[in-house]
């Protein structure tokens, strides 16, 4: 077993388990029910592998937006920012993980917040692979063959959603119907959280603008006096 040890055994990283858990993501995409059960309950997955999958998916998404044939994706590069790719990947993931954990604690869910995160990350694998393949393939497809591009892109999204549902089912030991219900409620909870955040941000912005105008008026009167 390959390990890294240093500073009095404070760092102890098992590379064998890391690479094994990374390879196991290919099994979860083919056998999701057995795969996600073993991922959590048999400790076949790891947070290190989940982090790697998320980072790779972000890199692939950036490459997809930049390098895909303009016939299929045409974004104004002067407004492109890698920050928004990070934001659009990590924020929905974080919100879903938090919302699902909060809800499932009320519905006898067995998964921890780290388990939900790991299941979501492993569910991203097939879509990431499909996007990585479609990016170079887009340059050999004609506009009339675009249906092939969009078909596989849609398959990636459907596969991802299906794997998330399978992950939630196995992580929380739910029926498929209950996993679907809690996942939908998680999306509703995300919408509510975003609404509350926007309301809070609007109130704070108005408050700051109000007190700023009062301060400006006070300074103006002091200077005149």
N, C-alpha and C positions, 0 to 999 in steps of 0.2 A: 504494500500500500504506500503510495507516494504522498508524503506530507511535507509541509514547510513549517519549521519550528524556529523560533528566535525569541530573544528577550525573556528568557526564563519560561518558555512554553506559553507565553501570552498569545502568540500567534500560532494557530494550528489549523492549517488549511489542507483539506483532503482533496488532492487533485483527481484521484481515481473516482471518488464519488461525484465530484463536479462534472467531469466529462461523461460519466455514466448517466447522471441526471439530465445533462444536456442532450445526450443521444435519446434518452427516454421520451423527449418531446415528440420525436418521430413516431413513437408507439402510441402516444395519446391522440395524435391526429388520425391514426388508422383504427385504433380500438379505444374510443373515448371513454366508454363506461368502465371497462376494466382499467384503462390507463389512469383516469383521474382518481379512481379509488386507490390504486396502488401508489399514485403520486403523493397522496396525503397520508393515508392510513398505513401504508407499508414503507413510507419515507423514501420513495423512489425519486422524488423531486428535491430541489434545493433552491433557496432564495438567490444564491449566487448565479445559478443557471437562469432563473427568472429574470434577474437584472440584466444578464447578457442578452436574453431574447428581446427584452424591451429596448435595449441600446441598439441592437442590430436592426430591429424593426423601424426605429427612428431613422437610422442611417439609410436604410432601403427606401423609406418614404421620401427622404430628402432627395435621394438619387432619382426616384421615380418622377418627382415633380420637376427636376432640373433636366433630366436626360431623356424622358419619354418623347417620342416623335410628336412634334407640334400639331399633327393632324388629330391627335387624341387628347393631348393635354397642352393647352396654350395659356400659360400664365404670364402676366407682365413681370419680367425678372427684376425690373427696377423697384418693384414693391415686394419682392420675395424676401422672406426672412426665415432662417433656420429656427429662430426662437419660436415662431408660431407653430412650426412642426412639433417641437418639443411640447409646447403648450397644448396643442390639439390632441396630442397622444397621451401625455401624462395626466392632464386635468380630468378628462372623462374617465380614465382608468382609476385615478384616485377617488373621484366622486362616487363611481360605481362601487368600488371596494368599501368605502365608508358607509354608503347608503345601504348596501346589501348586508353588511355586518350589523348595522343598527337594527335593521328589520328582522333579520334571521335570529337575533338574540331574543326577539319577542315571539318567534314562531318555532322555538325549540331547535334552532339550527346548531349543528355541532362544529361548524368551521370557525377557526380563528381568523382575524383580519389578515394575517400573513398567509393563511391558506387560500383565502379568496383572491388575494393579490397574485399568488403563485398560479392558481387555476386560470385567472384572466390572462396572465402572461403566456402560459403554455398554449392557450387557445389562439394566440396571435400567430403561431408558427406557420400554419398553412397559407394564410393570407400574405405573410411576409415572403414566403417562398414563391408564391404565385406572382407577387409584384416584382420580385427580383428577376424572375424569368421574363415577365411581360415587358420590362423596360428595354432590354436589347431587342426582343422580338418585335416591338412596335416599329422598329426601323426597317424591317423587311416586309411589313404588311402594308398593303395599299389602303386607301380610304374606303374602297368598296369592301375590303376584308375587315373593316373595323368591328363588325359584329362579333368576330372571333375574340378580339381584344376585350370588348365589353362583356361578353359572355363569361370569360374566365375571371375577369375582375368581379363580376357579380357572384360567381361561384365562390371566390375568396371571401366575400362578405358573408354569404349564407353559411359557409363552412365555419367561419369565425363565430357567428351568432349561435350556431348549433353546438359548437364546442363549449362556449360559455355556459349554455344551458346544461350540458352534460356535466361540466365542472361543478356548477352549483348543486346539481342533483347529488353527485357523489360526495362532495365536500360536506354538505349538510345532512346527508342521508335522507333525502326527500324523495317523494314520488316525482315523476316528470312534470305532472300538472302543478304541484306545489312549487317546484323549482321555477317553472314558467311564471307562475303568479308572483312569487317574490322578486323575480327579475324585473317584471313589468312594474311592480310597486317601487322597486329601486330606481327605475327611470323616472317615475312620478316624483319620488323623493328628491332626485337630482334637480328636477325642474323647480320644485319648491325651494330648495336650497339656493339655486341660482337667482330665483325671484327675490328671496329675502336679501341676498347679498346685493343685488342691484338696487333694491329699495334702501338698504342701509347706506350704500355708496352714494345714492342720490341725496339722502338726508344729510349725510356728512358733508358732501360737496356744497349743498345749499347753505349749511351752517358755516362752513369755512368762508364761502363767498360773502355771507351776511356780515360776519365779524370783520372780514377784510375791508368791506366797504365802510363799516363804522370806524375802523382804524384809520382809513384814508381820509374820512371826513374829519376825524379828530385832529389828525396831523395838519390838514388844510386850515382848520380854524386856529390851531396853535400858531401856525406860520403867519396868519393874517393878524392875530392878536399881538 
